[in-house]
Amino acid sequence: MPDGPSRTTGSSRRNVLRATAAATGLGLAGLPPATASAAGRTSAAPGRAGAAEAGPHSPYLVGRGIADATGEVAEVGMMGYGRTDQQAQGLHTRLRARAFVIADRTPDGGAGERVALVVVDSPMIFSSVHQAVLRALEERYGGLYTARNTMITATHTHAGPGGYSHHLLYNITTLGFHAKTFDAVVRGIVEAVGRAHADLAPAGLSLSRGELRGASVNRSRAAFDRNPADVRAHFPDAVDPLTTLLRIEREGRLVGAVNWFATHCTSMSGDNRLISADNKGYAAYHWEREVAGADYLADASPEVITAFAQTNAGDMSPNLDLRPPTTPEDFERTRACGLRQYEAAARQLERPGTPLTGGVDSRLVYVDLSDVTVAPEFTGDGRAHRTARPAVGASMAAGSMEDGPAFPGFTEGENPFWDAVSHSVVYTVSPELREAQAPKAIAVPIGEMNRIYPWVQEIVPVQLVRIGRLYLIGVPGEVTIAAGLRLRRTVADVTGADLDDVLVAGYANAYFHYLTTPEEYDAQHYEGGSTLFGRWQLPALQQVSAQLARAMRDGRELPTGPEPPDLSAAPLALQPPIVLDAPQIGRSFGDVLTQPRESYRTGERVSAVFAGAHPGNDLRRGSTYLRVERYEGGAWRTVADDGDWSTAFRWERDGIAASRVTVTWDVPSGAVPGRYRVRYHGDAKPLLGGARSFSGTTRAFTVLS
């Protein structure tokens, strides 16, 4: 019986996945069969009314790319909840970067003006990553991909590894900078853009919209209700239900899609210890793998690449009961929220979208948000105002009580001690700070700390991208739906675009925390306390967005402004290195410490424990720590790996240098009966020299019908 690490061919494995999806009802979760076929093929043929033209005369060249961007999965602080105790202990789903290059097609068929849209399963995009990616792209492609035309956004999963910022605040829970995670994120993005660049081909683009309810709730309703009547009337349920789909079609076949919908990736809880792409990552995984049958390990370019991007999700929570989830119940909540986003996107394929025509364009400026004079046109009170150096509010330290509280002793809203200190001392000493930051109860004057060491970013990029009639405002932070509406209205008024064709692309290119309306800011909930540059931060960004929109409308260039400093020279890193791996006494690396049972039925969990090594020795980016294999046709063929929803990889120390690795596989209802086994792939570090690869294999077990 062959024992090597064989795998199925891409087409064979795709058939397995499609059969499994169909059998389990996952394909479109109750949608009619016509919709299921539409998820892979559009109903409108090229040239038919309402279909995006994708033949030889298509106005666009479009390329798609996907790459693994998973960082460390063990002994690294997880990013998002600000908890020092949330240290990663394994992997549930891999994190991926998805890129789409869209170019005007010149009369001779070549590529003209272009933009690159990147969506990464990542907590944030920091300036560190933005700068490193742009340097790598310049080395590879010269001036084709620049800060101006490359938009890098994060899905904001709260279950990703941290430690990849050059600003200290975001590395506190990770014992400083983690070069391996930083490298994985940067390389994944660069690879995805490179694959999209190589994939450029004539394609049609179309835009469609729908509504999705039951996947978001406003976690700061009291703050939202302070907004004027026109804002509250636009969002009568205090949620933004708009789901927008950009389709990419070649000769009538859907080959890619980008969906924008506002909800936080906080379905996975702060008690979870496994790296996960959260709800938006599941939505993309479900479409690509469970519906379209992609094999991420075998297919460098899957047939369909889909990204589920963020927009103005600052106050939108997926936790409909307004309570932080618990684990392991959060796994099912993550899947359910992701599935709803997928279904809402896939339903839009039942009808033709609006074909996109017109140019591709982009603008970007850098703004020092600590020092902006905002004109009366944008302040709303007829007077000019100024932003201020960043300050952390006491309510920011409290965290979002609905998604995951942070530090004890702080609350959203009033914090009597910090209110008293701020108003009797801080604002008395600095009337300028009062004018910009009040009524914030300042807990950390982080702008002053920036003078000594870079804690948070002050000079940030603001971007505007146009693809035909679609406008994307690249904002480097978390924008509430009301703040997003004002930004969208600002750009729509300048350009003459339909409001629904203007979207906020949040978490783009850098990170400055939150952006609220001045009215929401006054409530000083978590979002207002996290609006670092004060009450006039949104009007300042409306002013910048209007400048970008006017320049784009008029075909003018803008000076980019002062770029943020490069802080890559000496990031602070305190995480102890991996010194030595050693197996348990009397064992060898890869030995099976606990074998699976002899047989399982669908719905049961297979579990195996191995004598392992630290997974940080090799992140196995583009590969896998585990395989589930079925014996078929005289060979063992891979049916699942560590990127699959059905598997989990858990690591724990066993003494000082030994490791125990637990691999689980939840047998899906569509699993083919037969003989299976589980394999674990690891890398062990000796005291001297580099890590050495090894593997372990369980005995065979049977999956019953």
N, C-alpha and C positions, 0 to 999 in steps of 0.2 A: 504494500500500500504506500504510495508516494507520501513523503513527509515534508517536502519543501514548502516555502511560503508562497504558494501559487495563488492566483486570483482569477476571477472570471474575466472574460473579455468585457469591454464596455457595454456592448449590445446585450450580451447574456445577462449581465448584472442589472441592466436597465429593465429587462423583461421581468426579472425577479422582483424588483422594486415596484413596478407597475402592477404586477399581480398581487403583491402584498397590499398596496394602497387600495386597490379595488376590493379585495377581500375584506379589509378592515373597515371599509367605508370612509377612509381618510381622503380619498381623491378630491372630492369637493364637499365632503361632509354634508350630504343631503341635497346638493344642487342637482338639477336634472342632467341627464347624460349629454345633452347638447352643450351645456356649459363645460362639462369635463373635456370634451373634445376641443372646445374653444380655448382652453388653457394652453393647448399646444399649437393650435392652428386658428387663425382668424376666420370668421365666417365670410368676410367680404373679399372677393378676389381683387387683384391689382387692377386699377383702372375703373372699378365699379364706383358709382357715386357713394361718397362717404368713406371710401377706403383710402388709406395712405398709399401714395404712389411709391412703389419699391422696385421698379424695373430699371432699365438702363438710363432712363431720363429722371430718376429720382433726384430731388434737390439736395439730398444729404448723403454724406458718407458717414457710416456709424460703425464703431467697433466696440466689442464687449470683452471684458476680462475679469477673471476671478482668481484670487490667490489666498493662501492661508496666512492669517495675521495673528495667530495665537501666540501669546507670550508664555511666561512661566506659569505652571499649574500647581506648584507646591512651594510652600514657605515664601510666599509673596503676599503682601497685603492687597486685598481686593478693593477696587475703586468705586466710589459712589456714595456709600453710606457713612463714610468717615469714621469707621469703627476699627480701632487697633486690634481687636480680637478676631476680626474677620480675615483670617489667613487662609489662603487657598490650600486645599488638600486633595486636589484632583481635577478631573475634567469631565464635563457632561457633553457639551457640544463645542466644536472648534469655532474660532472667531475668524471671519473672512472679510477680505476687502473686495468690493465689486466696483469696477470702473467702466465708464461709458465715454468714449471719445466721439464727439459729434462735430462734423465739419461741413461747412458750405461746400457744395460741389461746383467747381469752376467749369466754364464752357468746354474745356478740353478733357473733363472728367477727373481732374485732379482735386486735391483738397485745398480749400481756401481757409478763411477764418475758422478757428476751431475752439471748442471748450472740452475740458475733461471733467466729468462729474464722478466723484468717488464717494462711496458709502461704505463705512467700515464698522463692523461689529466691535465697537470700542467704547469705553466710558466717555472719553473726550478726545478731541484733537487739540493737542497743545502746540504752542509755537515751536517747541523743540522738534516735533514731528514734521510740522509744516515746512520748516527751514531745511531739515535733512532730506525730505522727499524732493523739494524743489532743486536742491543741489544735485541729487542723484539724477533727476530727470534732465537737468541741464548738461551734465556730463554725458548722458546717453543720447540726447536728442537736440542739443544746442538750445536755440531759443523757441522751440515749438511749444513747450509746456512751461508756463511761467506762473507767478503768483496771480497775475491778472486773469488768466483763462483756466486755471486749475482750481476747482472747488473740492475740498476734502472735508467731508462731514462724518460725524459719528452717530451711531444709533443710540448711544448713551446707555448701554447695558450697565447695570449696577453689579454685574457678576463677572467683570473682567479684571485682569491683573493691573495693578497700578505701578508707580515707580518710573514712569517714562517721561516725566516733565522735567524741565530745567528750573522750574519755580518751586520753592521749598514747601509751600503750603500743601501741595498735592502729593508730596512724598513723605509726609509725616507718618502716615500709617503703614508705610512700606520700608521703613528704615533707610530712606533715601532712594537714590537713583538705582534702577535695575537695567544694566546695559543689555542684557539678553532680551528682556521684554521690549525695550526701545528698538532694538535691532529687528526683532520679529515684526513689529508694527510697521516700521519704515520699509523693510524689505517686502512685506506683503503688499503694501500700497504701490510701491514702485513696480513690482511684478504685475499687479493687476492692470496698472496703466500701460505697461509694456505690452501685455497681451491684448488689451483693447486697441492699442496703436497698430499692432500687427494684424488685427482682425478687421480693419477698416474696409468697408464694402458698401455699395449702394444700398440704401435702406429707406423705407418710408417711416415717418414719425406721425403719430396721432395722439391726441389728448382727449381724455374723457374724465368725467367727474361723477361722483355718487355721494351718498351719505352713509355713515356708519355710526350707529348708536349701540350702546352696550359694551363698548371697549374703552371708555374714558369717562371720568367724572371730575368735576372741578374740586380740587382739594383745598381751595382757599375761597370759598363762596362769599364769605363776608367781605373779603378784600375786593373780589370781582364786583359785588353789588354796589361799591362806591363809585363805579364808573358812570359816566353820563348815560342818559336814556338811549341815545343812538347806538351805543355799544351794547347795552343790555338787550335792546331790541334785535340787534343782529345775531346775538347768541341767546335766545330766550331760555334755553336750558342750561346756560353757563358752560356749555361745551362747544368745541368746534368739530362738527360732524363731517366736515369736508374731507373726502378721500379722492385724491387725484392720481390718475394713472397716465404715464407717458409710455406708449407702446412703441416697440421697434419691430418692424416687419420687413421681411425679405421674401419677395415673390409670394405674398399672401400668407406667409407663415410667421407666427410670432417667434422671435428669437431673443427678445429681451424686454424688460419692463422696469420702470422705476415708479414706486408708489410713495406718495407723501400723505401721512396722517399723523395727527397730534395725539400721542399718548406716551407717558413715561415708560421706559424699560425698567420698571421696578416690580415686575411680577415675581421675580426671584427675590427671596427675602434676605435680610441682613444676617440671618442665621445660616444661610446656605454657604457651603464651603467648596463648591465645585464651580469651575469656570464655565460660564454659559453665555450664549448670545441673546438670551431672554426672548421676549415675545416677538420683536421684529426679526431677530435672527431665526426664530422658528418659522415665521411666515415665509421667509425667503427659502429656508431649507425645505419646507413642505412643498413649495411650488417646484423648486429645482429638482429635488431628489425623490420625493414620494409621489409626485404627479408626473413630472417630466423624465424621471429616471436617471438623473445625472449620477455619475460615479466620480466623486471629487478626486479620488486617488488615481484614476485611470484617464480621466478626460481633462486635458489642459484647457479645452474650450467646450464646455457643455452646450447642448443644443439650445437651451434656454437659460439665460442668466437674469435673475430678478433681484432687485434691491428694494427694501422697505425703509425709507428714509424718514428722518424727523422733520418736523416743521415747528410751529409755535406750541411746543408741548410743556412750557414752563409750569403751568398750573393744572395740567391734565394728568391724572393718575389712572392706571389700569385697575386699581383696587376699588371696585365699585361699592364696597361696604365701608370705604374710608377707614380701613384698619390695615396695619402692616400685615402681610401674609406670614404664615408660619411654614416651616419646612418639615416633612417633604411634600405637604399639600401644595406648595408653591409650584411644583413641577407641572401639575395638571392645570393650574391657573395660567401658567406661562403658555402652555400649549393651546389652551382655549382662547386666550387673547390673541395669540398669533394667528390662529385659524380664522378668527373673525376678520382680521385684517386681510388675510389672503382671500377669503370668500368675497369680501367687499370689492377687492381689486378684480378678482376673476369674473364677478358678475358683470363688470363693465365690458367684458369681451362679448357679451351677448348682443351688443349693439355697436354699430360703427362709431368710432371716435371722430373727432374733428381733425382732418389732416393738417399738419403743420407745414407752412410755407414761409418764406422770408428768411432773413439772415440769422446768423449766429454772431453774437457779440458779447463783450465782457468789459467791465471796468473794476478797478480795485484801488482803494486808497488806505493808507495807514493813518490812524487818528490817535492822538494822545488824549485819552478820555479823561485824564485828570485835569485838563486845561482847555476846555472848549467854551467859547462864548456862544450862547444860543440866541438867535435873533427872535424878536417878538412874534414873528410869523409862526413859530413852532412852539412857543411856551404856553400859549393859551390864555395868558393874563395880560397881554399887550406890553410886557416889559421884557428886556433882555435879562438872561440869567447865566450863571456859570456852573460848570461841573467842578468837582473837587477831587483831591487825592482819595484813593480808595479807603474805605473803612468797613469793617465787618460789624454788622448789627448783632445785638444780643439774640434776636429772633433767628438769625442764621445759625448761631451756635445750638439752638434748640433742635434744628433739623425739621424735616417735614413730618409732623406727627402721624399723618395718614399713610406715609410710605416707609418711614424708618426714622425714629427720633435719634438725635445725635448725643449731645452732652447733657447730663443731668444738671438741674439747677437753672435752666433757661426755659423760657416758654415762648410760643408765638404770640405776638401782640405786646402786651405790657410786660416789662421787666423792671419793677420798681427801683431796685438798687442801681441798675445801669442807666435807667431813665434819669435818676437823680444826679448821678455822676456826670452824665453828658450835659444835662441842662444847667446844672449849677456850676460846673467847672469847665468842661471842654468847650461848650458853646459860648461861655462867658469870655474865655481867653481868646477865642477865634470866632468873631462874628461872621467872617467869610465862610467858615466851615458850617456854621449854623444855617446860613442862607442856602447852602447846597445840600447838606445832609439831614437837617432836622425834618421830621421828628425822630430820626433814627437814634436808638440808644446804642452808642458806639461801645462795643466790647473790645475790639482790637483795632488800633489805629494802624492798619497794615500798610498804608501808604508811607507812614513815617518809618516803619520797619524796612520798607523797600530801599531806603537810603543806605542801609547797612548791608543788606543781603536781598537778592531778588525773591520775594515771597509770592507776589502775584503780578500778572502782566498789566501794564498800563497803556502801552502803545499797541493797538490792535488793528487787524485788517477788517475792512467792511467792503463787501463785494456785490456786484450786480451782474448777473448772467442772463442773456436772452437767447432763447431757442425758438425761432419763429414768434409766435404770440405768447409764449410762456416766459415769464420773468421770475428769476430766483434771487432773493435778497439774502446774501450770505452774511449771517450774523454770528459772531463767535461766542454764543452763549445760549441761555435758556430763556426763551421769550414767552410771556404769557399770551393767551389768545387775544386779549384786549390790546396789548402792546403790539402784537403781530398785526392786528387789524389796522392800527394806525400807520404802521410802516407800509402795509400793502396799499392803503388808501393814498399815502403820500406818493408812492411810485406810480400807481394807476392814474392819479390826477395829472402827473407830469407827462407820462407817456401816452395817455389816452387808452390804455389797456383796460380790458374788462377786469373787474376786481378779482374774480375767481381765477383769472390767468396770472395773477401775481401771488407768489407764495414766499413765505419766509423759509429759508433753508437754515435751520438752527444748528448749533454745535459745529460751526464751519470755521476751519482754518486756525482757530485759536480758542481760548476760553477765558471769559471774564465773569463767570457766574450768571446772574439773572438780569432780566430786563422787564420792569413793570411799568405800568402807567403811573403818572404822579399820584393819581387818586388811590391806586392800589398800594403805592409806596407808603402813603400816609397811614395805612392800616398796620404796617410793619409786621405782617406775617412773615413766614420763612422766606418767601420770594422777595418781599420788600427789603428785609434785612440783608438779603444776598445781592441786592442791587448796589454794587460797591461804590459807584461814582456819584450817587446821590439822586435827589428827586428829579433832576433835569437830565438824567442820562438818556431816557427815551427821546425827548425833544432834540437832544444833541444828535442822536442817531437818525431821527427823521430828517434833520437838516443835512446830514451827510448823504442819506439815501436820495434826497431830492437833488443834490449836486451830482451824484452818480447818474441818476435818471436823466437829468437835463443834458449832461455830457453825452450820454448814449443816444438820446433823441436827436441831438444836434450834430452827432458825428465828431465830437471834440474829444481830445485827450485831456486828462487831468494829471497834475503832478501827484506822484504817489505819496509824498509826505515822508516823514522820518520813519525808517524801518525799525522794528524792535531789535534790540541788541542780540548778538549771538552769544549764548551762555553755555555753549557746549564744552568749553575748555576744561572746567573742573567741577562737574556736578558732585554734590555730596552723596557718598554711598557708604552706608554703615552695615549692610547685610553681610554676615560672615559668609565666606566662600564655602563651597562643598570641598571638604578635605579628603574624605575617604569613604568608599562603600565597601562593606564586608557582608557576606551572607551570614545567616544564623549558624550557630555551631553545628557542625555535621551536615550542613546543607551547601548546595551550590546555587549560584545565581540562576534563576529560572525554574528552580524546583517548585513543584506544586505542593503547597502546604495543606490546602483543603481542596479536594476534588469535587466536581459537580456530582449531583445524583446520577443514577443510571438513566432516568427518563424524566421528561417534562411534557406538560401540555401547554397549549397556547394560553397566554395570560400569566404564566408563572415566571418567576425570576431565576435564571441560572446564575450561580455565583461560584467563583473560584478564587483562591488566595495563592499568591506566588511569593517566593523569596525574591525580592526585587532590589532596585537601586533607586537613587534619587532621580526623578524625572527631569530635574534641571540640568543634568549633564548633557542632554541633547533634547531640545524641544520638539524634535521630529516634525518640524514645520513642513507641510506638504506630504507628510507620511502619517504614521499612526502608532500609538502605544499598544494597540490591541487589534485582534481580528476574531470574528466569529466565522467559522468555516463549516461548510456542508460537504459531505463526500458525494461526488456526482461524476459519473462517467470515468471512474478510475482515478480521480484526482480530488484533492481538497480545494474547494472554491470559496472565496471570501463572500459572505453575504452581509456583513456589518463590520464597521470599524469605529474608531473613537470619535468620529464626527457624527455618528448616528444618534438620533433621539433615544433609541432603544438600549443604548449601552451607557455604562459609566465606568470611569477609571478612578479609583480611590487609593491614595498613598498615605502611609503613616510610618513614622519611625518605630523601630523595634529595638530598643536599646540605644546605643550611641551611633553605630555605623550601619546597622542593618535596617532594612526596609521591608514592610509588608505591603504588597500591592493586591487590591481586591478588584476584580473585573466582574461586572454584572451585565447580564443581557436579559431584557424583558422580552420573552418570546411573543412576537406579534401574532395576531389571529390569522394572518395570511401565510404564516411560515409553512414551507413544504415539509411534510413528514420525512424523516430520515435520520441519518447519523450526522452528528455535529461535534465540534470541538472548539475550545477557546485557546487562543495563542496570545502571549504577552511578549512584547519587544522592549528591552531595556538597554541601558548603557551604564556600566559601572566604572567608577573612578578609582584607580589604585592610588596609593600614597604618592607615587612618582609616575609621571607620564600622563598621557591622555586617556579618556574614557574608552572602554572596550564594549562592543555590542554583544548582546546575548539574547536568547529567547527561551521561552518555556511553553509547554503544550500540555493541556489536560488530556485525560483519557477521553475516549469518545463517549457520547451520550446520545440518547434517542429522543427526538421530538415526535410525539404521537399525534395521530390525526384526531 
